[in-house]
């Protein structure tokens, strides 16, 4: 792959890292993370190999939904710093070669936002039509409560004006009326403001809800919501041609594909990337069954993204680990394997756990999941703390169980803050996964640690452009526990093999392009770890795998670019 042909599509082989500023590093000792503290931790991300940092909401908030109930789209929460601190952080990240994107949460506001306060003051107020109102909840309106533990309806009666307003999330988060041109213009201004301050794009929250027009009296006469998403993408591209929209679209594959843009458009004109929720959920089902076929089926079903777009892959995100795209029996299997207690489950559809405790601290299974993350087609997205194997704190409420303070050192405050831990945004993890056992300081100089292995994954992923840019092709192994696939470009080919079973296996993947007697080079080989394989004369190479083992192997095809061969 020629860098001159690919470098402007930086998201295709990015390593994205998601964090919450308030739980990452406290810079002033008040017990809350802030931009000053985050800036001092940038070099940890550089050493890990992160190329794009995704910030969860850092705007002023009423704190009903952990920052997603925003009271000012143009500011920084005073607890986290100032606009000046934000600008200095972005400048420092850019200096280290890291782009920054942030959550764009514009499907709703806080009920304390000045817009909504004005909207509920009178039916004739300037901002009344910025929200969705009805005299009675319509029978053909939107369905499905996002937080069934807290809300029973999507409509809340507002006493001052005698109407109901729509809220897909908490009642303290009234939905914006995106059909209103004034709201659309304001959203564009918000995007323009933050890109002017250095952001390289946005992770767009709850995209299907943003575009939904159900419940509005004139829904049938409104323009196609996807036209609006295309308008947002066009606006962003005019402001910054390298900026991205990473969409949270948790829908079946055919429906998600539509959010990349017009199917007739070769490049895609809406979202730049969409998260692969289906593939993530099938991976957990495969791990629970110790059978690779559920994930293999998902990869077979997943449609190709437009040429300049990409899927985004992940092991978990900042919300509950949703399993809503599995059927009831499949979800029960994953619950039984990884979260059998009710307290580990959330909303009947997901797990509020991190991976290491889910697999009983089995390092082999943890590495297996992240090896898949970096070899399957798509842009890998990490959630903070995954690189060291952090656990969850089930004593925290709901989704907060996985949003605990980052664990930097074994001290009382985990190196996160010098303040009393009682003042932290969320409680620290305890037990075997607490900071005294799991922290950055204890792993940063140990190549055999999980952090050392994650750094190796990132380094080899970046050295093998086939993994990001290549054409994916499954390879038959004749063992249902093993997933093997080839990632190929015109310059080279990489074979990735993963064993989902707790037993050793040996497979012989068919590699017709590999000449007999040639050598498969182990890309993960370090001193005393891994070995190259020789292709025999009469069959595919034998690839031995330990329980939950994996291999990344460069396949000689005779067409590798000379400069790549010399470099690797």
N, C-alpha and C positions, 0 to 999 in steps of 0.2 A: 504494500500500500504506500503510495506516495503522499508525504505529508502535505505537499502543495495542493493535493486534491481533497484532503480530508480535514485539515486543521480548522477550517471555518465551521465545520459541523462538530463542534467540540463536545456536544452532548452525547454523541454516538459512543465514545469510549471514556466518558467521565466516570469518576467515582464520587457519588453524592453522599453527603453525611448530614443527617438531620439532628438538630439539637434545639433545646429550649433554653434561651439565655438565662432564665431565672433559676435553672437547676444545674448550670454548667460550671460556673466559677464566680464566687463572690470576690469582688475587687476592693470593697470598702469596709468589710467586716460587719455588715448589718444583717447577715444571714440570708440574703437574697442574691442570686447570681446577677451579673450586670455586664454591660458591654466592656467596661474597663477590665474586668476579670477575664472575659472571653478573649479579648485581644492578647492578653498575656499567655494564653494557652494555644495560640495559633500554631506554634511550631510542633506541638503534638500532632496536629492534623497534617502538617507538612510531612513529618516522618512517617505517618501512616500511609500517605499517598493520596489524600483527599484532593480533588480538583474542583469540587463545587460544594458549597456549604448551604444547606437549606435551613432557614430560621423559622421556627414556629412563631406564632404571633407575639410581637414585642410592643404592640400599640397600647395606649391607655385603655383600661378595661374596668368593668364592674366586677370582674372575678366571679361570674356565675358559671362560666364554662372554660376555666383555665386559659383565659386570654382570647377565646374565640367570640366573646361578647364584647365588641369593640365600641368605645365611646368617642374615639377620634382617629380617623384613618390617616391623619397627617402628622402624628406625633409619636413619641416614645414614652412608654410607661415610666413615670418619674422614678420608680424603684429600680429601673434597669439602666438609668442614665439619661443623657440628653441627646438631641440630634447631633451635637458636636461629637459625643462619644461614638454614636453610630457611624458618622462619617469617618472618624479616625479608624474605627474597626474595619470598615470596608476598604479603606486605603491600605491598611496593613495586610489584609487578606490578599488584595490584588498584588501587593508587593511580593507576596510569597507564591503567586501564581494560582490563587484560589478565587474562583468566582463566587458570588453570593446571590442566592435567590431567597425569597421570603413568601410566607403564606399570603395569598390574596383571598380574604374572607369577605365577600361582598354579596352573598346570598341573604344576609341578615345583618342587623346591627344589635347593639344592646338597647334595651328599652330606656336606658338613661342617655342615649345619644341625643344631642340637640335636635336632630332631624325628627326623631320619634316624639320627643317632648312637644315639639311644635305640632306634629301631625295629630296628636291626641288632644290638643288644646281646643280644636274646633273642626267641624266638617269642612270649613272653608279655609283652613290654614294653608300656607304656602307649600308645606311638605305633606299634606294629606295624601295625595296620590303617589307619594314615594313608597307607600306601603299598600298591602292588599287588604281591603275591608269588605265585609258583607253584613247585611242586616241579619241573616241567618246563615249558618254553615251550609254550603251547597252540597247536595247529594252527589253531584258529579265532580266534586273537588278532589284534591290530592288525598292519597291514602297512605297509611303507614306511619306510626310514631317512631321516631329515631331513638328516643330514650323512654322505653316503656316502663321503666322503674319509677320515673318521675312525672310523666305526662300521660293523660288518657285521651287527649284530643289535640288536633292540629289548630284549633281555633280558640281564641281567648276573648271573652267578653270584656269590653272596655267601657266602664261606667260613664266617664265624662261625655262621651259622644254617642253612646248607645248602639255601637256596632261591634262586630267581632273582627279581630285581625288574625292573619295567618302566621303560624310559626311552625316550621318543620322540626325545630329542635326545642329548646326550653321556651317556656312562655315569656321569659325575659329576653328572648331573641326574636323580635318581629321580623318577618321576611320583607326584604326590599322588593318593590315592584319593578323588575328589570324591563318590563314592557314599556315603562315610562321613558321617553327619550331623555328627560332631564337626569334620571338615574343613570342611564347609560353614559351620558356625557360625564357625569361625576366619577364613575368608575374609571373611565379613560383618564381623567385628571389625576386620580389616585395613582394609577400605574405610571403616568408620566412623571409625577412628583418623585416617586421612589427610584425610577430608572435614572432620573437626573442626579440623584444622590449616589448612584453607583451600582444599583442592583442589576443583575444580568437576567432577570426574569422572575417568574412567580410559580409557586405551586398553588394551583387553583383548587380551593376547597369545595367539596361536594358539588361538582360540576352539574350533574343532572338536575339537582334542586335549583341551581342558579338559572337554568334555562326553562324551568317548568312554568307554565302559564295556567294550569288547572286552577279552578276556583275564581278566575277573573271573568266578569260578565262578558267581555268582548274577546275571550280567548280565541274563538274561531276566526276572528278578523285580524288577529295579530300576525306579524311576519314570522317566518320560520326562526325559532330561537338559534338554530345553527348559523343562520346568517349573521346574528349578533356576535357569536363566538368567532366567526371568520373576521368580522370587523375589528374585534379586539386584537386578534392576531396581526391583522394588517397595521393597526395603529402601533402596536409594539414593535413590529418590524421597521416601521418608519422611524421610530425613535432610536432603535438599536437593532440592527440587522442580525446580531448574534444572540439576542435575548430569546428566552424560551418560556413556554407555558407547559408546565408539568401538571397533568390533570388527575384528580381523584375521581375516577369513574368506575365504580364497583357495579358493573353490569355484565351480563353474558357477552362473550366475544363479539358476536355480530353487532350487538348494540354499542359496545365500546368502540368498535372500529369506526362507527359513524362520527365519533368525536375527534378523530384525526382530520376530518374534513370531507369534502365532496369525494365520493368513491372514484369519480372520473379524473380527479386531480392526482397526477403522478407524485407530486411532492407533498401534498397535504397542506391545507390552508386554515386549520383550526388549532388543535392542541399539538405541540411539538412531541410530547411524550405522554403516554397513559400507563398507569400502574397495571401490572398483570395480577389482578386479584385472584383470578381463576387458577392460574399456575401456582401461586403461593399456597392456596388452600389444598390443591391436589398434591403438592409436595408433602404437606403434613399428613395427608391420608396415606401417601406412599410410605412415609416414615413409620406411621402407626402400624401398617400392615407388613412392613419390611418387604415390600413388593413395589418395584419401580413403575408398574404399568399405569397407575392413576396419573402420575406425572407425565409419562410418555404419551398417554392419550391426550392430555391437555396441550402438550406441545404440538401434537399432530393437528389438533383442532384450532389452534391459535392462528388467526390470519396474519399475513405479513403486513407490517405497517407501511405507509407510503415511503418512498425512497429517502426523503430527508427527515423522516420522523423515526421514532423508536419506541419500543416497549421499555418500561422501567420495572426491574425485578427487585424483590425484597424478601427477607426472611420474616421480618415483622416491622410494623410501623409504630407510631406514637399512640394509636388508639387500641381498643381491644383487638386481639388477633381474630378477626372475623372469619367465620366458617359458613357464612350464609349461602354460599353457592354450592355447598354440599347438600345432598338430600339428608333426611332425618337420620337414617341408619348410618350413613357415612359420618355425619357429625357426631353421632353417639360413639362411634369407634374412636375418633380423635379425642373426644372428651375422656373416654375410658383410659386411653393410653397416656394422655398428657395433662389432663386436668379433671380427675375423677370427683373431686370435692366441689360442692355447689359454690363455695366461696372462691373457687378458681375460675368460675364461669361468669359471663356477663351477658345480660339481655337475652339469654337463651340461644345466642348465636355465636359467641366467641369466648376466648380465653384472655384473662388479664394476667398473663404470665410471660416471662422471657424464656428463651429456648434452653439455656443451661439447666435450670431447675426442672424443666419439663422432661428432660432426658436423664434426670438423676445425676447431673454433673458429668455424664459420660463424654469425655473430650472427643472421642472418635465420632460420635454422632453430631456433636457441635461442628466439628471441622467438615464433616460430610455436607451439612447444610450450606456452609459458606463456600465450600468448593463448588457446589452447584450454583450458588449465587454468581460467582465470577466466571463460570464457564458456559452457562446457558445463555441463549441469545437475549440481549437486553442490557440496559444500563443499570449497573448495580447500585442500590440505595441502602446505606447503613443507617441505623438508629444509634444515637450516642450510647456508649457503654457496651455495645455488641463486641467491639474489638478486644475487650478484656474479659468478656463472659459474665457481665453483671446479671444479677437476679432481680426478682421483684419483691415488693413488700405488700403482702396481702392485707395488712392492717390499714393501708391507705384506701381511700374511697374510690370505687369504680376504676376508671382508666388511670387514675393517679398511681396505681400499683406499679406501673412500669415507667413512671416519670419521676423517679427518685433522684436525688443529687448524684452527680458524677463522682466516682470514687478514684481519687488521685493518689491517696496514700493511706496507711493504716491508722493514722491518728484519729482522735475522737470525732473530729468534724470531717473526716475522710479527705482532708486537703481541699475540700470545697469551700469551707469558711471557718474563720476563727470564732464565730459567734456561737452562742448556746444552740445546740441542735434543735431545741424546742422552737426556735425562731425560723427554721428552714421551711421553704415552701411545701415540701413533702418530707416524711420521715425517711431516714436512711434505711437501706436494706440491712437485715440482721442475719445471724446464723452463718452457715457455710459460705454464703455468697456476700457476706458483709465486707466492708472495706478492709478489715484486718486480714482477710484472706484473698480478696480480689481487688486489686488496685493497679494503677498505671506504674507507680514507682517500682513495684515488685516484679513487673514484667518487661519494662522498657529496655533493659540490657540483657534480656534472656531470649536468645533466638528460638529456644525450645518452648517458650510460653505461647499462649493463644495469641497474644499481641504480636509476637514474632512471626507466627504462622500467618496471621492476617496481613502483616506487612509483606510477607512473601507472596501471598495470593495477589495483592494489589500490584506488586512489582511485576510479576509474571503476566498478569492480565494486561498491563500496559505494554509489555514487551511483545505480546502476541496479538497483533491487530486482527488476526482471523477471528478471535473470540468476540470482538465488538462488531466487526464489519463483515464477517464471513457468512456464507450461506449455510444454514443448519440442515443437517441430514442425520436421521437416526440410523444406527447400525445394529443389526440383529446380533444378539449374544446367546440366545437359546436358554437363558436363565432369567426367570421373571424378576429376580431380585436385583438385576444389574441393568443400569441405564448407560448406554454408550452412544455417543454422537460425534459427528465430525463437523468442524467449523472450517470452511474452505473459502479462500479467495484465489485470484489468479496467480498469486505469489506463493501460496503455501497452504498447509493444512494442519490442524491440531485435532487429535483424538482425545476426548474426555470420557473416562469410564468411572462409574460410581456404583458401589455395592451397598444396597439398602439393608442387607441381612446381617445378622449377628453371627455369621459363619463365614469361614474363608471360602473363596470361590476362585476358579480359573476359567476365563472365557477366551474365545478365539474370534474376535471380531473380523469380519471380512473386509479387507482393504485392497481392492483390486488395483489401485494406483501405486501401491507400495511394491517396489521390485524385490524379488527374493534375494536374501542376503543383505538387504539394506537395514539400517538401524533406526529404531524409534527412539528419539531423544527424550529423556525424562525432564520436563521443564521445571519440576519442583525439586529436583535432586540437589541436595546440599551435602555437606561433608558427612558421609556415612548414611545418607538417607536417600533411598530411591536408586534405581539403576536403569540403564538403557536396555532395550530389547532388540533382538534380531528377528527379522522376518524370515521364516523358514521357506523351503522350496515349494512345498506342496499344500500349504494351508495358511490360514491367518496366524498372526503371532499369538503366542500364549501370553495372556496378561493375568498374572496372579494378583489377587486382591485379598487383604486381610478382612476380618469383620468390619463392616462400615468403612471400608477402605476406598480410595480414589486414586486415579492417575491422570496426569496431563502429559500427553505424548505428542511430540512433533513428528508428523509422518512425512518422510522424504517423497517428493513427487517429481523431482527433477526440474521444477519450475520456480524454486525459491529465488527471490531477488538476491543478487550477489552481496549487496550491502547488508541485507538481513542475515544471510548465512554467516558472514564475517562477524557480525555483532553478537549473534546468539549462539 
